[in-house]
């Protein structure tokens, strides 16, 4: 499939007399896709029923005449003031009981039926008008579900919908009381109408209650999105997407993706570095102008899985942003590197956000491909270079890797409910494993927790998959691949209760986790041979071969046949030791990559990237700082 470039454009922000020049300039730059409309509700309908679509008609026609393809967004992420006035209880409520105000975006509760109907109405109007428009070649639902902490809402609408959801899930209040262990602290309910939301309790709420609320909240996103998708599909055959974010795990992206043709995500490597990567100060300083070498790649592989192979970068950072703790400019070449890294992981399109920097409102400090005065910004120059390279580049696709890494949003809900240590998170555990694999030069396929077919994989890793259904346990027990579990794999049942027999209770693995502890971050537990457990450690009892030991000779990892269980959160050294050993046994070649150098194998090519600020040597040759190197295989 041909790889393309694009940008995000807001014709409502600019005088109509410059639209044609903008479109011509986009085409001359080598762009294909232009996303518009996702924040335009107030211009489409400034007052209830007062529709103004003619300007959008002309904008789409202007872009189409220039040979550009439009991704049309539904405008539901920014309900106008009159919608809030009509439904004043539609706003989300935070965990402290405070309603979110109008004056920004994403100011709605997913459970409010009045807003859902307003959303259905505006989406239907847009879909009816543009469903057969030849220039509208793709759709986007809403914008960045979960951004700004907007999934969990403790509103009256959420409370009522949660009770309905619980009744559907458990059937009877007696079944719910048993599943949650509500005999503890006299928390038993006599009816579903007695159940409140798990906030403002004296101490922590029942973890089963909290986990159920997180699952409910995720399902509300799924059904909200599906209502939009169903409306669009009734009027258009163009593919539908949603733009996800980095390290937003409050809803199940796979379940949303089940109703879409394309997954997209919004990639801001410098914006994410300080508060989402989980890196220390030294790492942040080293990669301040480049971004973390693995964070973008992880999400590329994640959204490739969410999109069932079809995925884009819908928003690529074009320069300094406005919303991070600090907002440096990228090194020259990084915007080209980020694009090629995405293509190496199978992206169909990379779209820069945004076309022109806005001189007003909240994002006026966010760079664009053009400056506010219309002069070229660095992103435009680098996009031109990528467009020139794409014309002569071979097709790039992402073949199946030898290593599979399971990422499960429900597991993240469970870890967030009960982390057991202040610094611990499921996302970070899986990401640490991914980083170690990347530093061995490996390509990785991320799979959802519902996966049952592991054909072709030599290693399957499921760190921290806190609930493992019995059928998945059986599949893993029977696979020919090496299976790496722990810590906390199969540590709870479906309702967040410790199971008996004790975890992991895995067929073919004679092992039990007898006790767990969380560790201060400054007090790791060293292992023989190098490395340490940090943050979390499990005491293990069982048979099988001890393949890793703590310095005090206590077992750190057991193995029986093809099943491996790791009883702690290994640091980089431990993870690299473990996976180097397993890769050698599985016949997988590894490298030892340092600094910011990484690679991704595609069909016929290995694409090397250098996130470092200095040139570096690779087995394929020298690679410049912020550079990309193509190695034919």
PADO-406136 format. One line per field, with one value per residue (C-alpha): residue number from 1; residue in three letters; x, y, z. Coordinates in nm, 2 decimals. Layout:
num: NUM:... .
residuo: ala:... .
X: X:... .
Y: Y:... .
Z: Z:... .
This chain:
num: 1:2:3:4:5:6:7:8:9:10:11:12:13:14:15:16:17:18:19:20:21:22:23:24:25:26:27:28:29:30:31:32:33:34:35:36:37:38:39:40:41:42:43:44:45:46:47:48:49:50:51:52:53:54:55:56:57:58:59:60:61:62:63:64:65:66:67:68:69:70:71:72:73:74:75:76:77:78:79:80:81:82:83:84:85:86:87:88:89:90:91:92:93:94:95:96:97:98:99:100:101:102:103:104:105:106:107:108:109:110:111:112:113:114:115:116:117:118:119:120:121:122:123:124:125:126:127:128:129:130:131:132:133:134:135:136:137:138:139:140:141:142:143:144:145:146:147:148:149:150:151:152:153:154:155:156:157:158:159:160:161:162:163:164:165:166:167:168:169:170:171:172:173:174:175:176:177:178:179:180:181:182:183:184:185:186:187:188:189:190:191:192:193:194:195:196:197:198:199:200:201:202:203:204:205:206:207:208:209:210:211:212:213:214:215:216:217:218:219:220:221:222:223:224:225:226:227:228:229:230:231:232:233:234:235:236:237:238:239:240:241:242:243:244:245:246:247:248:249:250:251:252:253:254:255:256:257:258:259:260:261:262:263:264:265:266:267:268:269:270:271:272:273:274:275:276:277:278:279:280:281:282:283:284:285:286:287:288:289:290:291:292:293:294:295:296:297:298:299:300:301:302:303:304:305:306:307:308:309:310:311:312:313:314:315:316:317:318:319:320:321:322:323:324:325:326:327:328:329:330:331:332:333:334:335:336:337:338:339:340:341:342:343:344:345:346:347:348:349:350:351:352:353:354:355:356:357:358:359:360:361:362:363:364:365:366:367:368:369:370:371:372:373:374:375:376:377:378:379:380:381:382:383:384:385:386:387:388:389:390:391:392:393:394:395:396:397:398:399:400:401:402:403:404:405:406:407:408:409:410:411:412:413:414:415:416:417:418:419:420:421:422:423:424:425:426:427:428:429:430:431:432:433:434:435:436:437:438:439:440:441:442:443:444:445:446:447:448:449:450:451:452:453:454:455:456:457:458:459:460:461:462:463:464:465:466:467:468:469:470:471:472:473:474:475:476:477:478:479:480:481:482:483:484:485:486:487:488:489:490:491:492:493:494:495:496:497:498:499:500:501:502:503:504:505:506:507:508:509:510:511:512:513:514:515:516:517:518:519:520:521:522:523:524:525:526:527:528:529:530:531:532:533:534:535:536:537:538:539:540:541:542:543:544:545:546:547:548:549:550:551:552:553:554:555:556:557:558:559:560:561:562:563:564:565:566:567:568:569:570:571:572:573:574:575:576:577:578:579:580:581:582:583:584:585:586:587:588:589:590:591:592:593:594:595:596:597:598:599:600:601:602:603:604:605:606:607:608:609:610:611:612:613:614:615:616:617:618:619:620:621:622:623:624:625:626:627:628:629:630:631:632:633 .
residuo: unk:unk:unk:unk:unk:unk:unk:unk:unk:unk:unk:unk:unk:unk:unk:unk:unk:unk:unk:unk:unk:unk:unk:unk:unk:unk:unk:unk:unk:unk:unk:unk:unk:unk:unk:unk:unk:unk:unk:unk:unk:unk:unk:unk:unk:unk:unk:unk:unk:unk:unk:unk:unk:unk:unk:unk:unk:unk:unk:unk:unk:unk:unk:unk:unk:unk:unk:unk:unk:unk:unk:unk:unk:unk:unk:unk:unk:unk:unk:unk:unk:unk:unk:unk:unk:unk:unk:unk:unk:unk:unk:unk:unk:unk:unk:unk:unk:unk:unk:unk:unk:unk:unk:unk:unk:unk:unk:unk:unk:unk:unk:unk:unk:unk:unk:unk:unk:unk:unk:unk:unk:unk:unk:unk:unk:unk:unk:unk:unk:unk:unk:unk:unk:unk:unk:unk:unk:unk:unk:unk:unk:unk:unk:unk:unk:unk:unk:unk:unk:unk:unk:unk:unk:unk:unk:unk:unk:unk:unk:unk:unk:unk:unk:unk:unk:unk:unk:unk:unk:unk:unk:unk:unk:unk:unk:unk:unk:unk:unk:unk:unk:unk:unk:unk:unk:unk:unk:unk:unk:unk:unk:unk:unk:unk:unk:unk:unk:unk:unk:unk:unk:unk:unk:unk:unk:unk:unk:unk:unk:unk:unk:unk:unk:unk:unk:unk:unk:unk:unk:unk:unk:unk:unk:unk:unk:unk:unk:unk:unk:unk:unk:unk:unk:unk:unk:unk:unk:unk:unk:unk:unk:unk:unk:unk:unk:unk:unk:unk:unk:unk:unk:unk:unk:unk:unk:unk:unk:unk:unk:unk:unk:unk:unk:unk:unk:unk:unk:unk:unk:unk:unk:unk:unk:unk:unk:unk:unk:unk:unk:unk:unk:unk:unk:unk:unk:unk:unk:unk:unk:unk:unk:unk:unk:unk:unk:unk:unk:unk:unk:unk:unk:unk:unk:unk:unk:unk:unk:unk:unk:unk:unk:unk:unk:unk:unk:unk:unk:unk:unk:unk:unk:unk:unk:unk:unk:unk:unk:unk:unk:unk:unk:unk:unk:unk:unk:unk:unk:unk:unk:unk:unk:unk:unk:unk:unk:unk:unk:unk:unk:unk:unk:unk:unk:unk:unk:unk:unk:unk:unk:unk:unk:unk:unk:unk:unk:unk:unk:unk:unk:unk:unk:unk:unk:unk:unk:unk:unk:unk:unk:unk:unk:unk:unk:unk:unk:unk:unk:unk:unk:unk:unk:unk:unk:unk:unk:unk:unk:unk:unk:unk:unk:unk:unk:unk:unk:unk:unk:unk:unk:unk:unk:unk:unk:unk:unk:unk:unk:unk:unk:unk:unk:unk:unk:unk:unk:unk:unk:unk:unk:unk:unk:unk:unk:unk:unk:unk:unk:unk:unk:unk:unk:unk:unk:unk:unk:unk:unk:unk:unk:unk:unk:unk:unk:unk:unk:unk:unk:unk:unk:unk:unk:unk:unk:unk:unk:unk:unk:unk:unk:unk:unk:unk:unk:unk:unk:unk:unk:unk:unk:unk:unk:unk:unk:unk:unk:unk:unk:unk:unk:unk:unk:unk:unk:unk:unk:unk:unk:unk:unk:unk:unk:unk:unk:unk:unk:unk:unk:unk:unk:unk:unk:unk:unk:unk:unk:unk:unk:unk:unk:unk:unk:unk:unk:unk:unk:unk:unk:unk:unk:unk:unk:unk:unk:unk:unk:unk:unk:unk:unk:unk:unk:unk:unk:unk:unk:unk:unk:unk:unk:unk:unk:unk:unk:unk:unk:unk:unk:unk:unk:unk:unk:unk:unk:unk:unk:unk:unk:unk:unk:unk:unk:unk:unk:unk:unk:unk:unk:unk:unk:unk:unk:unk:unk:unk:unk:unk:unk:unk:unk:unk:unk:unk:unk:unk:unk:unk:unk:unk:unk:unk:unk:unk:unk:unk:unk:unk:unk:unk:unk:unk:unk:unk:unk:unk:unk:unk:unk:unk:unk:unk:unk:unk:unk:unk:unk:unk:unk:unk:unk:unk:unk:unk:unk .
X: 0.00:0.13:0.25:0.12:0.14:-0.12:-0.21:-0.49:-0.66:-0.92:-1.08:-1.31:-1.01:-0.90:-1.04:-1.20:-0.99:-0.68:-0.83:-0.74:-0.38:-0.35:-0.48:-0.24:0.05:-0.05:-0.06:0.28:0.43:0.33:0.04:-0.25:-0.49:-0.64:-0.84:-1.11:-1.43:-1.37:-1.41:-1.65:-1.99:-2.05:-1.99:-2.21:-2.49:-2.44:-2.80:-3.03:-3.14:-2.97:-2.75:-2.47:-2.30:-2.23:-1.89:-1.79:-1.92:-1.69:-1.39:-1.42:-1.47:-1.16:-0.95:-1.08:-1.02:-0.65:-0.64:-0.65:-0.85:-1.06:-1.08:-1.40:-1.43:-1.76:-1.77:-1.89:-1.57:-1.67:-2.04:-2.13:-2.25:-2.61:-2.59:-2.46:-2.73:-3.00:-2.85:-2.68:-2.62:-2.44:-2.10:-1.87:-1.82:-1.48:-1.40:-1.44:-1.79:-1.70:-1.87:-1.64:-1.72:-1.77:-1.48:-1.24:-1.33:-1.44:-1.69:-1.95:-2.03:-2.05:-2.35:-2.58:-2.86:-2.96:-2.61:-2.59:-2.90:-2.76:-2.44:-2.65:-2.84:-2.53:-2.35:-2.65:-2.67:-2.30:-2.31:-2.62:-2.47:-2.12:-2.16:-2.14:-1.91:-1.63:-1.37:-1.45:-1.24:-1.23:-1.40:-1.29:-1.53:-1.50:-1.15:-0.91:-1.14:-0.99:-0.77:-0.78:-0.90:-1.25:-1.35:-1.45:-1.75:-1.92:-2.24:-2.60:-2.63:-2.33:-2.47:-2.80:-2.63:-2.38:-2.67:-2.83:-2.49:-2.43:-2.77:-2.70:-2.36:-2.45:-2.82:-2.90:-2.78:-2.70:-2.46:-2.29:-2.25:-2.08:-1.86:-1.74:-1.70:-1.94:-1.97:-1.65:-1.72:-2.10:-2.10:-2.38:-2.66:-3.03:-3.09:-2.89:-3.06:-2.85:-2.52:-2.34:-2.03:-1.69:-1.58:-1.59:-1.57:-1.40:-1.12:-1.06:-1.37:-1.40:-1.15:-1.42:-1.65:-1.38:-1.28:-1.65:-1.69:-1.38:-1.51:-1.85:-1.69:-1.50:-1.81:-1.98:-1.71:-1.75:-2.13:-2.10:-1.85:-2.06:-2.37:-2.16:-2.02:-2.36:-2.49:-2.19:-2.21:-2.57:-2.46:-2.10:-1.87:-1.55:-1.34:-1.40:-1.12:-1.06:-0.75:-0.63:-0.36:-0.03:-0.06:-0.43:-0.56:-0.90:-1.10:-1.05:-0.91:-0.94:-1.32:-1.36:-1.14:-1.36:-1.62:-1.37:-1.16:-0.86:-0.69:-0.50:-0.31:-0.17:0.21:0.39:0.73:0.86:0.53:0.51:0.87:0.84:0.51:0.42:0.73:0.83:1.19:1.44:1.59:1.91:1.71:1.48:1.79:1.95:1.64:1.48:1.48:1.42:1.17:1.21:1.35:1.08:0.76:0.64:0.73:0.53:0.22:0.28:0.27:-0.02:-0.24:-0.14:-0.30:-0.60:-0.65:-0.62:-0.32:-0.46:-0.33:-0.21:-0.05:-0.33:-0.14:0.24:0.42:0.55:0.77:0.73:0.39:0.20:0.08:0.38:0.57:0.84:0.82:1.15:1.20:1.29:1.64:1.66:1.56:1.34:1.01:1.15:1.27:0.93:0.76:0.99:0.97:0.59:0.62:0.86:0.59:0.33:0.16:-0.04:-0.03:0.15:-0.04:0.13:-0.07:-0.14:-0.12:-0.08:-0.01:-0.31:-0.24:-0.53:-0.69:-0.54:-0.30:-0.14:0.20:0.16:0.38:0.24:0.37:0.34:0.40:0.11:0.25:0.23:0.61:0.74:0.81:1.07:0.80:0.70:1.06:1.10:0.76:0.87:1.18:0.97:0.73:1.02:1.17:0.83:0.81:1.11:1.08:0.97:0.65:0.70:0.50:0.53:0.56:0.47:0.74:0.89:0.80:0.44:0.37:0.02:-0.13:-0.47:-0.67:-0.87:-0.54:-0.46:-0.79:-0.71:-0.36:-0.49:-0.75:-0.49:-0.13:0.01:0.29:0.28:0.50:0.36:0.15:0.07:0.15:0.50:0.56:0.46:0.65:0.97:0.95:0.90:1.20:1.42:1.31:1.37:1.72:1.79:1.71:1.38:1.06:0.76:0.39:0.16:-0.15:-0.48:-0.57:-0.85:-0.59:-0.60:-0.41:-0.04:0.07:0.41:0.54:0.85:0.81:0.49:0.52:0.23:0.38:0.12:-0.19:-0.37:-0.67:-0.61:-0.92:-0.90:-0.92:-0.62:-0.43:-0.50:-0.39:-0.06:0.00:-0.03:0.16:0.50:0.63:0.82:0.57:0.69:0.46:0.48:0.48:0.11:0.01:-0.32:-0.31:-0.69:-1.01:-1.25:-1.39:-1.06:-1.05:-0.74:-0.81:-0.75:-0.54:-0.30:-0.18:-0.07:-0.25:-0.12:-0.16:0.19:0.35:0.39:0.42:0.24:0.30:0.30:0.36:0.41:0.57:0.62:0.95:1.07:1.22:1.55:1.58:1.60:1.67:1.98:1.99:2.29:2.46:2.34:2.04:1.77:1.40:1.26:0.92:0.76:0.87:0.69:0.79:0.76:0.71:0.72:0.90:1.08:1.41:1.52:1.66:1.71:1.80:1.82:2.15:2.02:1.96:1.58:1.42:1.35:1.22:1.11:1.08:0.90:0.92:0.82:0.66:0.86:0.74:0.93:0.86:0.94:0.97:1.30:1.51:1.66:1.96:1.74:1.50:1.78:1.95:1.63:1.52:1.87:1.87:1.52:1.59:1.90:1.71:1.42:1.66:1.60:1.90:1.96:2.16:2.29:2.17:2.27:2.18:1.91:1.97:1.68:1.57:1.26:1.25:1.01:0.96:1.30:1.43:1.57:1.50:1.74:1.67:1.90:1.72:2.07:2.20:2.53:2.61:2.63:2.76:2.53:2.59:2.45:2.69:2.71:2.39:2.37:2.21:1.83:1.89:1.74:1.93:1.78:1.94:1.84:1.79 .
Y: 0.00:0.35:0.55:0.90:1.23:1.47:1.75:1.88:2.19:2.43:2.63:2.79:2.96:3.14:3.38:3.20:3.39:3.20:2.85:2.79:2.90:2.68:2.38:2.44:2.47:2.14:1.96:2.11:1.99:1.63:1.59:1.36:1.37:1.67:1.62:1.88:1.95:1.77:2.09:2.29:2.22:2.59:2.70:2.43:2.50:2.83:2.80:2.50:2.40:2.70:2.50:2.66:2.39:2.60:2.71:2.35:2.25:2.51:2.41:2.04:2.14:2.37:2.09:1.83:2.05:2.06:1.68:1.64:1.37:1.48:1.30:1.44:1.45:1.44:1.75:1.59:1.66:2.03:2.07:2.44:2.64:2.61:2.23:2.26:2.51:2.27:1.98:2.13:1.79:1.65:1.75:1.50:1.50:1.43:1.19:1.48:1.56:1.87:1.92:2.00:2.34:2.47:2.67:2.40:2.07:1.71:1.86:1.57:1.26:0.95:0.82:1.12:1.01:1.37:1.44:1.11:1.21:1.55:1.37:1.13:1.42:1.63:1.32:1.22:1.57:1.56:1.20:1.27:1.57:1.44:1.06:1.05:1.34:1.22:1.42:1.28:0.96:0.88:0.97:1.03:0.99:1.26:1.34:1.17:0.98:1.00:1.31:1.54:1.26:1.25:0.88:0.83:1.04:1.04:1.20:1.11:0.99:0.76:0.63:0.53:0.37:0.18:0.02:-0.10:-0.23:-0.42:-0.58:-0.70:-0.84:-1.01:-1.09:-1.08:-0.87:-1.19:-1.29:-0.95:-0.96:-1.30:-1.20:-0.88:-1.03:-0.77:-0.96:-0.77:-0.45:-0.51:-0.38:-0.61:-0.46:-0.55:-0.42:-0.27:0.07:0.09:0.08:0.41:0.51:0.42:0.77:0.99:0.68:0.71:0.49:0.30:0.14:-0.23:-0.31:-0.53:-0.23:0.00:-0.25:-0.29:0.08:0.11:-0.17:0.00:0.34:0.18:0.01:0.35:0.48:0.18:0.22:0.60:0.54:0.27:0.49:0.74:0.46:0.31:0.65:0.72:0.37:0.42:0.70:0.64:0.35:0.54:0.39:0.52:0.59:0.73:0.91:0.76:0.90:0.79:0.62:0.67:0.35:0.44:0.26:-0.05:0.07:-0.28:-0.28:0.06:-0.05:-0.35:-0.11:0.08:0.02:0.22:0.30:0.63:0.79:1.13:1.12:1.39:1.25:1.56:1.63:1.28:1.25:1.41:1.29:0.97:0.77:0.70:0.81:0.96:1.30:1.19:1.01:1.32:1.54:1.31:1.29:1.63:1.72:1.38:1.19:0.85:0.59:0.33:0.52:0.60:0.25:0.09:0.28:0.22:-0.15:-0.12:0.07:-0.16:-0.43:-0.21:-0.14:-0.50:-0.40:-0.06:0.24:0.60:0.87:1.13:1.40:1.41:1.67:1.94:2.14:2.28:2.20:2.41:2.16:1.96:2.06:2.20:2.25:2.23:2.23:1.90:1.85:1.91:1.58:1.44:1.51:1.31:1.03:1.01:0.97:0.69:0.51:0.50:0.37:0.10:-0.02:-0.03:0.31:0.40:0.78:1.03:1.36:1.66:1.87:2.13:2.31:2.67:2.77:2.95:3.30:3.27:3.06:2.76:2.63:2.95:2.82:2.50:2.49:2.41:2.34:2.71:3.00:3.23:3.47:3.20:3.14:2.79:2.63:2.35:2.08:2.18:2.15:1.80:1.69:1.79:1.57:1.28:1.32:1.32:1.01:0.83:0.88:0.65:0.43:0.06:-0.05:-0.09:-0.35:-0.50:-0.88:-1.10:-1.08:-1.38:-1.22:-1.15:-0.92:-0.91:-0.58:-0.58:-0.28:-0.48:-0.56:-0.20:-0.13:-0.39:-0.26:0.09:-0.03:-0.21:-0.11:-0.23:0.03:0.40:0.39:0.07:0.05:-0.22:0.01:0.07:-0.30:-0.40:-0.10:-0.19:-0.54:-0.39:-0.16:-0.45:-0.64:-0.34:-0.30:-0.66:-0.54:-0.73:-0.65:-0.71:-0.77:-0.64:-0.86:-0.81:-1.02:-1.20:-1.35:-1.73:-1.80:-1.77:-1.95:-1.85:-1.69:-1.83:-1.62:-1.50:-1.26:-1.17:-0.97:-0.85:-1.00:-1.00:-1.21:-1.50:-1.68:-2.06:-2.11:-1.88:-2.07:-2.39:-2.24:-2.12:-2.46:-2.63:-2.38:-2.46:-2.11:-2.01:-1.84:-1.58:-1.48:-1.27:-1.08:-1.07:-1.29:-1.46:-1.30:-1.23:-1.38:-1.19:-1.00:-0.89:-1.17:-1.38:-1.73:-2.06:-2.26:-1.97:-1.79:-1.85:-2.19:-2.26:-2.61:-2.76:-2.52:-2.65:-2.32:-2.09:-1.73:-1.76:-1.39:-1.06:-0.73:-0.39:-0.22:0.13:0.26:0.32:-0.03:-0.28:-0.65:-0.76:-1.08:-1.32:-1.24:-0.88:-0.67:-0.64:-0.65:-0.30:-0.20:-0.55:-0.90:-1.23:-1.53:-1.85:-2.20:-2.50:-2.74:-2.69:-2.53:-2.21:-1.99:-1.67:-1.62:-1.33:-1.27:-1.44:-1.76:-1.72:-1.82:-1.52:-1.71:-2.07:-2.27:-2.59:-2.71:-2.41:-2.21:-1.94:-1.74:-1.43:-1.34:-0.97:-0.65:-0.69:-0.39:-0.35:-0.58:-0.86:-0.84:-0.83:-1.13:-1.33:-1.26:-1.30:-1.65:-1.73:-1.59:-1.80:-2.11:-2.01:-1.94:-1.57:-1.35:-1.06:-0.74:-0.53:-0.18:0.12:0.48:0.59:0.35:0.12:-0.09:-0.24:-0.52:-0.49:-0.69:-0.67:-0.38:-0.31:0.05:0.20:0.51:0.72:0.91:1.01:1.37:1.23:1.01:0.63:0.32:0.03:-0.31:-0.15:0.15:0.49:0.68:1.05:1.21:1.22:1.01:0.72:0.44:0.18:-0.17:-0.41:-0.77 .
Z: 0.00:-0.09:0.21:0.24:0.43:0.56:0.79:1.01:0.89:1.03:0.75:1.01:1.16:0.85:0.59:0.30:0.05:0.16:0.15:-0.22:-0.17:0.14:-0.06:-0.35:-0.10:0.07:-0.26:-0.36:-0.03:-0.12:0.12:0.05:0.35:0.52:0.84:0.91:1.10:1.43:1.64:1.42:1.58:1.68:1.32:1.18:1.42:1.61:1.76:1.79:1.45:1.28:1.03:0.84:0.63:0.32:0.44:0.49:0.15:0.00:0.21:0.11:-0.26:-0.24:-0.09:-0.34:-0.64:-0.54:-0.55:-0.17:0.02:0.32:0.66:0.80:1.18:1.37:1.59:1.92:2.12:2.14:2.21:2.18:2.48:2.39:2.41:2.77:2.85:2.71:2.91:3.21:3.37:3.06:3.19:3.35:3.72:3.87:4.16:4.41:4.29:4.10:3.76:3.46:3.31:2.96:2.81:2.67:2.51:2.59:2.84:2.83:3.02:2.80:3.00:2.94:2.71:2.62:2.50:2.32:2.13:2.04:1.92:1.71:1.56:1.45:1.33:1.12:0.96:0.87:0.74:0.53:0.37:0.30:0.30:-0.08:-0.13:-0.36:-0.17:0.17:0.17:0.54:0.87:1.22:1.52:1.79:1.90:2.14:2.37:2.72:2.67:2.98:3.21:3.06:3.07:3.43:3.53:3.87:3.75:3.82:3.46:3.52:3.84:3.68:3.38:3.60:3.79:3.47:3.35:3.68:3.67:3.31:3.41:3.74:3.71:4.08:4.37:4.55:4.27:4.28:4.66:4.64:4.35:4.52:4.87:5.01:5.34:5.42:5.62:5.59:5.23:5.12:4.90:4.90:4.54:4.25:4.32:4.64:4.46:4.43:4.24:4.40:4.50:4.82:5.04:5.38:5.27:4.95:4.80:4.74:4.45:4.28:4.28:4.14:3.87:3.76:3.74:3.52:3.29:3.27:3.19:2.91:2.77:2.77:2.53:2.31:2.28:2.23:1.95:1.79:1.77:1.56:1.34:1.27:1.16:0.93:0.78:0.68:0.46:0.36:0.25:0.33:0.62:0.97:1.23:1.57:1.69:2.02:2.25:2.40:2.74:2.78:2.91:3.07:2.80:2.59:2.26:2.11:2.17:2.01:1.73:1.66:1.51:1.30:0.98:1.08:1.41:1.43:1.71:1.80:1.84:2.04:2.12:2.31:2.47:2.61:2.73:3.07:3.20:3.02:2.94:3.30:3.24:3.50:3.47:3.30:3.02:2.98:2.94:2.69:2.47:2.54:2.17:2.02:2.24:2.39:2.15:2.22:2.33:1.98:1.85:2.13:2.03:1.66:1.73:1.97:1.73:1.44:1.66:1.75:1.38:1.27:1.05:0.93:1.12:1.08:1.28:1.27:1.45:1.44:1.65:1.41:1.65:2.01:2.16:2.42:2.68:2.83:3.14:2.91:2.54:2.35:1.98:1.80:1.66:1.29:1.12:1.39:1.22:0.92:1.16:1.33:1.00:0.87:1.20:1.17:0.82:0.94:1.17:0.90:0.90:0.60:0.66:0.88:0.93:1.09:1.34:1.23:0.90:1.03:1.39:1.54:1.68:1.92:2.20:2.39:2.12:2.01:2.14:1.95:1.63:1.29:0.94:0.88:1.11:1.20:0.94:0.66:0.64:0.62:0.96:0.99:0.98:0.62:0.50:0.66:0.52:0.17:0.22:0.33:0.04:-0.20:-0.04:-0.05:-0.43:-0.48:-0.17:-0.20:-0.03:0.34:0.54:0.88:0.86:1.16:1.42:1.62:1.95:2.07:2.37:2.51:2.62:2.78:2.88:3.14:3.31:3.32:3.49:3.75:3.82:3.85:4.09:4.31:4.21:4.55:4.52:4.45:4.14:3.99:3.67:3.42:3.13:3.26:3.32:2.96:2.82:3.02:2.86:2.51:2.56:2.66:2.35:2.12:2.27:2.15:1.80:1.79:1.61:1.83:1.77:2.04:2.08:2.26:2.56:2.37:2.13:2.11:1.79:1.84:1.53:1.41:1.73:1.90:2.23:2.39:2.68:2.91:3.20:3.45:3.28:3.61:3.50:3.26:3.15:3.17:2.79:2.74:3.01:2.82:2.48:2.64:2.80:2.46:2.24:2.10:2.18:2.49:2.73:2.97:3.26:3.57:3.78:3.87:3.58:3.67:4.02:4.04:3.91:3.69:3.98:4.14:4.40:4.48:4.34:4.51:4.41:4.44:4.13:3.86:3.86:3.51:3.36:3.32:3.57:3.93:4.10:4.35:4.45:4.83:4.92:4.74:4.84:4.69:4.72:4.77:4.44:4.61:4.75:4.47:4.53:4.33:4.13:4.09:3.76:3.74:3.75:4.01:4.09:4.14:4.28:4.31:4.41:4.46:4.67:4.47:4.58:4.34:4.12:3.80:3.71:3.88:3.60:3.79:4.16:4.40:4.56:4.88:4.66:4.67:4.33:4.11:3.80:3.74:3.43:3.34:2.98:2.77:3.06:3.24:3.54:3.66:4.02:4.01:3.82:3.64:3.55:3.21:3.29:3.41:3.12:2.86:3.03:3.03:2.67:2.53:2.68:2.55:2.21:2.17:2.26:2.02:1.73:1.72:1.64:1.87:1.87:2.16:2.08:2.30:2.33:2.09:1.80:1.72:1.42:1.27:1.02:0.73:0.41:0.25:0.46:0.81:0.89:1.15:1.35:1.57:1.85:1.97:1.95:1.80:1.51:1.59:1.43:1.35:1.18:0.87:0.88:1.04:1.11:1.17:1.47:1.42:1.12:0.93:0.76:0.52:0.51:0.24:0.36 .
